[in-house]
Amino acid sequence: MKVLTKGFPVSDELWEKAKRLIPAGTQTLSKGPDQFVRGVTPKYLKSGSGCHVWDADGNIYIDYPLALGPILLGYDYKPVVDAVIRQVREGTTFTLMHPLEVEVAEILTSVIPSAEMVRFAKNGADVTSAAIKVARAATGRDHIAYSGYHGCQDWYAVTTPRDKGIPKVFKEFMHPFEYNKIATLEAAFAENPGKIACVIMEVPGTDPIIDPANGKNFLQRVKDLAHANGALFVMDEIVTGFRYSIGGAQKFYNVTPDLSCFGKGMANGFAISALVGKREFMKELDEVFFSMTYSGDTIGLAAAKATITELLSKPVLDHIWSMGEALHTEVNTFAESAGVNFRISGKPPRAGLSVKNRKGEDDLLLKSLFLQETVKRGILFGGPVFICYSHSPEDIEKTVEASCAAISVIKEAEESGEPARFLEGEPVGVVFRQRT
Ligand SMILES: Cc1ncc(COP(=O)(O)O)c(C=O)c1O
């Protein structure tokens, strides 16, 4: 496979300006240069088609972070882009409400098990925050039990190392628990009796553990525990929504939450998110203050309608699952046979890279080597590994070929005893996502 040779002069020049003009240099931390191997990776992408993206210098890549998840069908996907262009001509926002608000709300209630009512916003953090407000309003309680990542707003950001600018007192309300360790949630309830308004969690790639004692999966046990303690059960489906199944992880695992949050994949890259849930709780939004200029923006709504129409009429998710499965199986089998502690881990539609050294420790240097060797071969990997409807079997084959070559380099680097010598750029920094 062709090794890229064009270099990144345009990207590099833009970055020099960005450092002067834009605090942190980027709008989205996970897109920043330190999440990739600097020196061998472009910093700016300019266009996309299907599963391919072009950087600012004209190099082409097969993309796997897919804009951190929103691209579910593919870049420049015609039915969605056509719907959006039509809507742009008709108008993007008005003085009064728009019919699409009702139409898309109706569609969501028909495909998401927990959705009896719907409110829209733009980013995931908008609606996870709305869920927290609703839960607090419904229960009269302030505390939150949480697992996973939920966005940059104060109630959650205070639990992360990026807590600057947030009153420390907010932290007192937050109680982490660990995915698939029910005892950690039991402890949170035991230590805060009558105080926890809701349990909010995302579903990582790991399967929910089935409890042999009662046959219940972990999500059901969380829901039961929340309800037994008078708290709401909130599923954060920003990533899993429309990827695990059209109805999200809740439909896939057959557990219906009280409230759930959708975003990312729901409009194939156009900005929209949704809080959905049971009527009795969603009605709190009659009084809870949740109102923004662009919540009902018609572009996101038109894109969501077109995206969900595609999902309902074409084998999009079957394709995503089978392409993901082929990629994971082939690459992981090769890594195992090579004796390299590397895995694409998680579910076919939602995965990540696990790169460990021979001592079994996560190793950012070896991960950087993998990213370096694949990007040089025209494959853009990053933190998350997503598949879209436009990844073809040929794209997967090219990716497997590049990944196996990269794994062979890791093997050689480890055997040399000096893996750092193999790195041509600066290694990736710690990923800014914490999972409790
Ligand atoms: C599970 C989960 N929840 C919430 C969010 C926040 O979404 P946004 O970045 O759109 O605010 C993210 C973002 O990655 C996420 O992965």
The ligand as a MOL file (V3000), in Angstrom:
LIG
                    3D

  0  0  0     0  0            999 V3000
M  V30 BEGIN CTAB
M  V30 COUNTS 16 16 0 0 0
M  V30 BEGIN ATOM
M  V30 1 C -20.9680 9.0450 26.1410 0
M  V30 2 C -20.8530 10.5090 25.8790 0
M  V30 3 N -21.6930 11.3450 26.4860 0
M  V30 4 C -21.6570 12.6690 26.2760 0
M  V30 5 C -20.7350 13.2090 25.4340 0
M  V30 6 C -20.6970 14.7010 25.2180 0
M  V30 7 O -21.0990 14.9770 23.9410 0
M  V30 8 P -20.6730 16.3840 23.2540 0
M  V30 9 O -19.1930 16.3400 23.1040 0
M  V30 10 O -21.4090 16.3600 21.9540 0
M  V30 11 O -21.1310 17.4520 24.1680 0
M  V30 12 C -19.8400 12.3850 24.7470 0
M  V30 13 C -18.8350 12.9370 23.8360 0
M  V30 14 O -17.9300 12.2850 23.3750 0
M  V30 15 C -19.8890 10.9870 24.9770 0
M  V30 16 O -19.0390 10.1490 24.3840 0
M  V30 END ATOM
M  V30 BEGIN BOND
M  V30 1 1 1 2
M  V30 2 1 2 3
M  V30 3 2 2 15
M  V30 4 2 3 4
M  V30 5 1 4 5
M  V30 6 1 5 6
M  V30 7 2 5 12
M  V30 8 1 6 7
M  V30 9 1 7 8
M  V30 10 2 8 9
M  V30 11 1 8 10
M  V30 12 1 8 11
M  V30 13 1 12 13
M  V30 14 1 12 15
M  V30 15 2 13 14
M  V30 16 1 15 16
M  V30 END BOND
M  V30 END CTAB
M  END
